[in-house]
Amino acid sequence: MPLINFAAREINYKIVYYGCGLCGKTTNIQYIHRTINPEARGKLVSIATEEERTLYFDFLPLTLGTVKGMQTRFHLYTVPGQSYYNASRKLVLQGVDGVIFVADSQITRLDENVESYLNLWDNLLAQGDDLTKLGFVIQMNKRDLTDVFSVEDLNELLNHTHSPVTESSAVTGEGVFDTLKIVCKQVIAKTG
Amino acid sequence: MAKRKGLVINDRQLDRCDELLQKLKEVSGSSFLALISTSGQPITTAEDQYHPETLSLASLAASSFAATQQLAKILDENEFTLLFHEGKGLNLHVSQVTDKVLLIVTFGRETQVGKVRLYTQRAIEVLQQIFEGPEDENGPEMDSGFELDAGLAIDDLFKDL
């Protein structure tokens, strides 16, 4: 649900990185924070455990600039991936406009990916949202590792909505902005 | 396909909110007030000086408030409508205006909690009236060229990255 403030000439969209623990959600957002023009971003806020695992969320505001007289912003969030933090994930999903599902491409993480994907659907349905009406991209991360699923296999497993798919290595930044670009355009197209 | 509607604020609503927040700030002796959406986005503020961390503050306050609501459910309480943090020099008061809007108030030692709570509660009753009514009637439609221009701006922001 975007916040459209016609009086202040502002529009804000909320984009959430979702996926299982250690799939690379925080790494995505940290890379964006490090790399993008500093004038286009705000402060990166992370609520993490002492082991640097996300406890609640990471938050990074991006400013697109003024479009048709409207100051346009994207607020990027991550969720905690570990399965027992579902209550926190539900809270972060409130008011979401677009989701980037970060899939860990490693063969050993198949079950966690599927569990997280189903959990995303459950949580969205519980709050009355339909993923097909939101911006949605599946990012196949960790493509730089060896022992990974083929893109075709992951697509068959996780992409029954036929949503856009990107390949990435969030550690090196490969594919990070390609993914973000797609979902940013989607949320603008799907809201108004 | 029908486009999703968000929380839309029009000129009249914002003017009335700004006026009310300014008045609340004066009578309550508070230093910073912000109306934010429950998804963590700022709507408007009343402040002595520009707060550079308003976006982070809105995000954290909304998340914290949402967590408080879940705590209420776990404790079999219908809802907690207020979140209050007391510091040595500054206090933070977050309260619910509607199911989509929250009010943040910060204040120091120069005023009292009771005074802030009393005037905030009165202000919320007025704010609720401001945000009443079907959202679709609240504001104009987005400019038809917005999607195209935003797409170009996105390409420009992420180019060479």
Boltz contact constraints between the chains, C-beta under 6 A:
constraints:
  - contact:
      token1: [A, 1]
      token2: [B, 6]
      max_distance: 6.0
  - contact:
      token1: [A, 2]
      token2: [B, 6]
      max_distance: 6.0
  - contact:
      token1: [A, 3]
      token2: [B, 6]
      max_distance: 6.0
  - contact:
      token1: [A, 3]
      token2: [B, 7]
      max_distance: 6.0
  - contact:
      token1: [A, 3]
      token2: [B, 37]
      max_distance: 6.0
  - contact:
      token1: [A, 3]
      token2: [B, 41]
      max_distance: 6.0
  - contact:
      token1: [A, 4]
      token2: [B, 6]
      max_distance: 6.0
  - contact:
      token1: [A, 4]
      token2: [B, 8]
      max_distance: 6.0
  - contact:
      token1: [A, 5]
      token2: [B, 9]
      max_distance: 6.0
  - contact:
      token1: [A, 6]
      token2: [B, 10]
      max_distance: 6.0
  - contact:
      token1: [A, 6]
      token2: [B, 139]
      max_distance: 6.0
  - contact:
      token1: [A, 7]
      token2: [B, 9]
      max_distance: 6.0
  - contact:
      token1: [A, 7]
      token2: [B, 11]
      max_distance: 6.0
  - contact:
      token1: [A, 7]
      token2: [B, 14]
      max_distance: 6.0
  - contact:
      token1: [A, 12]
      token2: [B, 41]
      max_distance: 6.0
  - contact:
      token1: [A, 14]
      token2: [B, 39]
      max_distance: 6.0
  - contact:
      token1: [A, 35]
      token2: [B, 161]
      max_distance: 6.0
  - contact:
      token1: [A, 42]
      token2: [B, 55]
      max_distance: 6.0
  - contact:
      token1: [A, 43]
      token2: [B, 56]
      max_distance: 6.0
  - contact:
      token1: [A, 45]
      token2: [B, 56]
      max_distance: 6.0
  - contact:
      token1: [A, 59]
      token2: [B, 59]
      max_distance: 6.0
  - contact:
      token1: [A, 61]
      token2: [B, 55]
      max_distance: 6.0
  - contact:
      token1: [A, 64]
      token2: [B, 153]
      max_distance: 6.0
  - contact:
      token1: [A, 64]
      token2: [B, 157]
      max_distance: 6.0
  - contact:
      token1: [A, 65]
      token2: [B, 153]
      max_distance: 6.0
  - contact:
      token1: [A, 67]
      token2: [B, 149]
      max_distance: 6.0
  - contact:
      token1: [A, 67]
      token2: [B, 150]
      max_distance: 6.0
  - contact:
      token1: [A, 67]
      token2: [B, 153]
      max_distance: 6.0
  - contact:
      token1: [A, 68]
      token2: [B, 143]
      max_distance: 6.0
  - contact:
      token1: [A, 68]
      token2: [B, 145]
      max_distance: 6.0
  - contact:
      token1: [A, 68]
      token2: [B, 146]
      max_distance: 6.0
  - contact:
      token1: [A, 68]
      token2: [B, 149]
      max_distance: 6.0
  - contact:
      token1: [A, 87]
      token2: [B, 70]
      max_distance: 6.0
  - contact:
      token1: [A, 91]
      token2: [B, 66]
      max_distance: 6.0
  - contact:
      token1: [A, 94]
      token2: [B, 39]
      max_distance: 6.0
  - contact:
      token1: [A, 95]
      token2: [B, 39]
      max_distance: 6.0
  - contact:
      token1: [A, 177]
      token2: [B, 158]
      max_distance: 6.0
  - contact:
      token1: [A, 177]
      token2: [B, 161]
      max_distance: 6.0
  - contact:
      token1: [A, 181]
      token2: [B, 154]
      max_distance: 6.0
  - contact:
      token1: [A, 181]
      token2: [B, 158]
      max_distance: 6.0
  - contact:
      token1: [A, 184]
      token2: [B, 154]
      max_distance: 6.0
  - contact:
      token1: [A, 185]
      token2: [B, 151]
      max_distance: 6.0
  - contact:
      token1: [A, 185]
      token2: [B, 154]
      max_distance: 6.0
  - contact:
      token1: [A, 188]
      token2: [B, 147]
      max_distance: 6.0
  - contact:
      token1: [A, 188]
      token2: [B, 150]
      max_distance: 6.0
  - contact:
      token1: [A, 189]
      token2: [B, 147]
      max_distance: 6.0
  - contact:
      token1: [A, 190]
      token2: [B, 4]
      max_distance: 6.0
  - contact:
      token1: [A, 191]
      token2: [B, 3]
      max_distance: 6.0
  - contact:
      token1: [A, 191]
      token2: [B, 4]
      max_distance: 6.0
  - contact:
      token1: [A, 192]
      token2: [B, 3]
      max_distance: 6.0
  - contact:
      token1: [A, 192]
      token2: [B, 142]
      max_distance: 6.0
